[in-house]
Amino acid sequence: MANPTGDIGLIGLAVMGQNLILNMNDKGFNVIAYNRTTSKVDDFLANEAKGTKVQGAHSIEELVSKLRKPRKIILLVKAGPAVDSFMHQLQPYLEHGDIIIDGGNSYYPDSIRRTKELESKGLLFVGSGVSGGEEGARHGPSLMPGGSPAAWPAIKEIFQSTAAQVNGEPCCDWVGETGAGHYVKMVHNGIEYGDMQLIAEAYDILKRGLGLRAEEIADIFLQWNNGVLDSFLIDITANILKFKDDDGEPLVDKILDQAGQKGTGKWTAIAALDAGTAVTLIGEAVFARCLSAIKEERTRASRVIAGPQKEPFRGDKKQFIDDLEQALYASKIISYAQGFMLMRETAKELKWTLNYAGIARMWRGGCIIKSVFLGDITAAYQKTPNLESLLFDDFFNKAVHKAQSGWRRVIAQAVLWGIPTPAFSTALAFFDGYRSEIVPANLIQAQRDYFGAHTFRVLPEKETAKLKKDQDIHINWTGRGGNVSASTYIA
């Protein structure tokens, strides 16, 4: 057979796979395309890829034979068993140093397992987050590769050329070891859930609270998109609100209020619980989608459970809309602060070395959460790589301080109207808890010790001869209990 000419192979010719192939072809790379249903390969070459340098393969063996060493193969197939199946089909034809790349939305523990499995056989694995949807795949996605570090030099040029570019910088860099790429993509998706929920709550306040029409709300979002909230999601929200059905009515007003989910937001919330990190906003965003799903039950409840009597808004409408913009901005800061706190805790546990400035830089373009705001996060972590929280950065500290009064007024007014704001409210609650030197957990710990002998510790400045600091203490609260504790204190 002639010398192989393929720079990279791709398995999976759904829309994302096709668009990514065409993107890589545009950047000058020779791509070999394969699909389990091989007729799709012929259709792709005869239509979308016609006139390009893209080559097809009709078997795994042919795909591998057309690739230059080290062979690089991207899987864009459904997460789960399909990834493992293709990995196993590829292995007999691969050699030491060849690279398998999973570009799907895989759960990061699977990527940790796959990295170890392939490395034990002399092969390399990359689990890469790919964000931006069809448009991003075609014209430049955000790419978040992690896995076997030895694979990065071989794929760096292809990945960084294919990724979106912001100010001449690619929205792609090496994330970290084993499952770090898919972990960061998971957190990205969780933050996406939070952003979408915050925007939905702002829309609800403007619609039900101020009684504005969809087109009026769209104009407000367009105005916000010229300021601190400049982002992909704000932009598309304005477009959605302006879109009319054939009868001239806003299409958004006809859409059933049940939000679906694929699970990545839930994964982020579960990861936060496992890590003991208060990622409250993403959690509330997931629960809000769950609540939206019980439409029939909510409809019945709306007929039998009364809320507050709706009063017309008598305040300064322009000021209130400005307050809402600041509330959205401040809540967004909290959400991202929580997301980066979660990544930091997981990196400690799994001994990953994550580049937080690089992660924020990757999210500035090509992906669903791309925004001007991420440039400020990049700057914060460039200035202080080990930044404990975004709230300790001067820029974000001042931004939240400026937003605080309006943030509180918006939530208070929403409560008076009976409009639910789970994401706005939990963001403020986290902010107030985070800035509190003393929280009421002392009472909770006393309760735990009272009914379960779970022990407590004392404040250093309150130490006595009986109550020693840094010791697990159990008190016989009733005089009838014993002195044996059930467990040690765990915070």
Order of alpha helices (4+ residues) and beta strands (2+ residues): beta-alpha-beta-alpha-beta-alpha-beta-alpha-beta-alpha-beta-alpha-beta-alpha-beta-beta-beta-alpha-alpha-alpha-alpha-alpha-alpha-alpha-alpha-alpha-alpha-alpha-alpha
